[in-house]
């Protein structure tokens, strides 16, 4: 009997349940250097479950950087066609907190809490005969997930893959993509770098993507379903050149975790304008699991009320995209303005996003 059989690691997929982020955590099983300041962290479930998600979705990791953990959202670079593990590929920026902790501390055998998967940036939601994936930097991760899935399920798919980097050595997944280019008949690879490197020779495309280079890299881009991911200035440039070229933007999709500016709610100012004796409306909220009763001041969200009452609801993006703060509404009504972080059937089942839900009546929340 070998070691894997002895500890029961091998089980058929139909003998396993899907991973449940409410009940299980992730165990790190691998750390791989991809490029300078870029690493891939691979995880399995701590309870022998499998991962069900769409290529291009993301998870939120709870990172124990101090007394209070931080939550950071990362796109999955792995493919759901290989469901026994998941991976995130992350780049540490100079001001990184959570990612820097992962680089310095996270090792195989360690456990970490995660929420998700979530997100609708996936080719599964936009089936097409021809695709164009445009990315820069670590924005390549959802494109890699989708390309890996296509390699396993539909290798004949027509995909034009354009990735932009500062230098040749900063192209993430370059070797694997070149191998996939030899395996997938319909995959056309184009790398575009801004600077030559003293570390390795470069005979490919040079410069930044623009209205001249895009037709050279993908002559029939107007016929393709386009997915774009990268820094915000990069995505704005791609979107602008497509609009200027008359592209049907209904077939353009981009992924971004940048939060829109939110003006803080100033209850004191409201009271001053109405008069010092003006009553402040409040709505009762019962957090049943914590056995806490709280008052939600007019204008506040369920999440803000929970924090004020000492009830912990995990939250990352806080503008209705990541889905981390999803909670069950037992009773009552809310006004919810989300950005895709919750599905229609979840809303029908009574779930809400605490970060963007404001009570319309007394509430009971499972939290």
PEDASUL-V183655 format. One record per residue. N is the residue number from 1. RES is the residue in three letters. NEAR is the number of other ideal C-beta (glycine too) atoms within 10 Angstrom. Layout:
n res near
N RES NEAR
N RES NEAR
//
This chain:
n res near
1 UNK 5
2 UNK 8
3 UNK 7
4 UNK 9
5 UNK 9
6 UNK 8
7 UNK 8
8 UNK 8
9 UNK 12
10 UNK 11
11 UNK 12
12 UNK 6
13 UNK 8
14 UNK 6
15 UNK 9
16 UNK 15
17 UNK 13
18 UNK 11
19 UNK 25
20 UNK 10
21 UNK 19
22 UNK 6
23 UNK 11
24 UNK 17
25 UNK 15
26 UNK 25
27 UNK 17
28 UNK 17
29 UNK 15
30 UNK 13
31 UNK 15
32 UNK 11
33 UNK 9
34 UNK 21
35 UNK 18
36 UNK 10
37 UNK 17
38 UNK 20
39 UNK 18
40 UNK 19
41 UNK 25
42 UNK 19
43 UNK 27
44 UNK 19
45 UNK 23
46 UNK 14
47 UNK 13
48 UNK 16
49 UNK 18
50 UNK 20
51 UNK 21
52 UNK 11
53 UNK 23
54 UNK 19
55 UNK 26
56 UNK 29
57 UNK 22
58 UNK 25
59 UNK 26
60 UNK 24
61 UNK 27
62 UNK 18
63 UNK 20
64 UNK 15
65 UNK 14
66 UNK 9
67 UNK 5
68 UNK 7
69 UNK 16
70 UNK 14
71 UNK 20
72 UNK 22
73 UNK 21
74 UNK 22
75 UNK 26
76 UNK 26
77 UNK 25
78 UNK 23
79 UNK 22
80 UNK 23
81 UNK 13
82 UNK 14
83 UNK 17
84 UNK 16
85 UNK 16
86 UNK 27
87 UNK 20
88 UNK 25
89 UNK 24
90 UNK 24
91 UNK 19
92 UNK 19
93 UNK 11
94 UNK 6
95 UNK 7
96 UNK 15
97 UNK 13
98 UNK 21
99 UNK 22
100 UNK 17
101 UNK 18
102 UNK 24
103 UNK 17
104 UNK 9
105 UNK 11
106 UNK 20
107 UNK 11
108 UNK 12
109 UNK 8
110 UNK 16
111 UNK 13
112 UNK 18
113 UNK 16
114 UNK 22
115 UNK 21
116 UNK 24
117 UNK 21
118 UNK 24
119 UNK 24
120 UNK 17
121 UNK 23
122 UNK 20
123 UNK 25
124 UNK 14
125 UNK 11
126 UNK 16
127 UNK 8
128 UNK 14
129 UNK 9
130 UNK 16
131 UNK 25
132 UNK 26
133 UNK 26
134 UNK 30
135 UNK 25
136 UNK 23
137 UNK 20
138 UNK 25
139 UNK 25
140 UNK 29
141 UNK 28
142 UNK 26
143 UNK 29
144 UNK 28
145 UNK 29
146 UNK 24
147 UNK 27
148 UNK 20
149 UNK 22
150 UNK 23
151 UNK 19
152 UNK 13
153 UNK 12
154 UNK 12
155 UNK 14
156 UNK 10
157 UNK 20
158 UNK 18
159 UNK 26
160 UNK 21
161 UNK 25
162 UNK 25
163 UNK 25
164 UNK 27
165 UNK 20
166 UNK 13
167 UNK 17
168 UNK 18
169 UNK 15
170 UNK 20
171 UNK 22
172 UNK 22
173 UNK 22
174 UNK 18
175 UNK 9
176 UNK 14
177 UNK 20
178 UNK 12
179 UNK 12
180 UNK 20
181 UNK 15
182 UNK 9
183 UNK 9
184 UNK 21
185 UNK 10
186 UNK 14
187 UNK 22
188 UNK 14
189 UNK 19
190 UNK 18
191 UNK 18
192 UNK 22
193 UNK 21
194 UNK 12
195 UNK 12
196 UNK 12
197 UNK 13
198 UNK 7
199 UNK 9
200 UNK 9
201 UNK 8
202 UNK 15
203 UNK 6
204 UNK 11
205 UNK 15
206 UNK 12
207 UNK 12
208 UNK 12
209 UNK 21
210 UNK 11
211 UNK 12
212 UNK 9
213 UNK 18
214 UNK 21
215 UNK 13
216 UNK 10
217 UNK 20
218 UNK 22
219 UNK 10
220 UNK 11
221 UNK 19
222 UNK 15
223 UNK 13
224 UNK 20
225 UNK 17
226 UNK 26
227 UNK 25
228 UNK 25
229 UNK 25
230 UNK 23
231 UNK 15
232 UNK 11
233 UNK 9
234 UNK 20
235 UNK 20
236 UNK 12
237 UNK 18
238 UNK 24
239 UNK 16
240 UNK 11
241 UNK 18
242 UNK 22
243 UNK 11
244 UNK 9
245 UNK 12
246 UNK 8
247 UNK 17
248 UNK 9
249 UNK 11
250 UNK 8
251 UNK 17
252 UNK 19
253 UNK 18
254 UNK 18
255 UNK 23
256 UNK 15
257 UNK 16
258 UNK 10
259 UNK 13
260 UNK 7
261 UNK 5
262 UNK 8
263 UNK 5
264 UNK 5
265 UNK 13
266 UNK 11
267 UNK 13
268 UNK 8
269 UNK 9
270 UNK 14
271 UNK 14
272 UNK 11
273 UNK 9
274 UNK 11
275 UNK 8
276 UNK 6
277 UNK 6
278 UNK 11
279 UNK 9
280 UNK 13
281 UNK 10
282 UNK 14
283 UNK 20
284 UNK 15
285 UNK 24
286 UNK 18
287 UNK 23
288 UNK 14
289 UNK 11
290 UNK 17
291 UNK 8
292 UNK 16
293 UNK 12
294 UNK 23
295 UNK 14
296 UNK 22
297 UNK 16
298 UNK 14
299 UNK 13
300 UNK 21
301 UNK 25
302 UNK 30
303 UNK 21
304 UNK 17
305 UNK 26
306 UNK 26
307 UNK 16
308 UNK 13
309 UNK 16
310 UNK 10
311 UNK 20
312 UNK 11
313 UNK 20
314 UNK 19
315 UNK 21
316 UNK 27
317 UNK 22
318 UNK 19
319 UNK 19
320 UNK 20
321 UNK 27
322 UNK 28
323 UNK 29
324 UNK 26
325 UNK 28
326 UNK 24
327 UNK 21
328 UNK 15
329 UNK 21
330 UNK 12
331 UNK 12
332 UNK 17
333 UNK 13
334 UNK 20
335 UNK 11
336 UNK 20
337 UNK 11
338 UNK 17
339 UNK 16
340 UNK 13
341 UNK 23
342 UNK 21
343 UNK 14
344 UNK 7
345 UNK 8
346 UNK 15
347 UNK 14
348 UNK 8
349 UNK 10
350 UNK 12
351 UNK 18
352 UNK 26
353 UNK 31
354 UNK 27
355 UNK 26
356 UNK 23
357 UNK 25
358 UNK 17
359 UNK 23
360 UNK 12
361 UNK 10
362 UNK 13
363 UNK 23
364 UNK 16
365 UNK 28
366 UNK 14
367 UNK 22
//
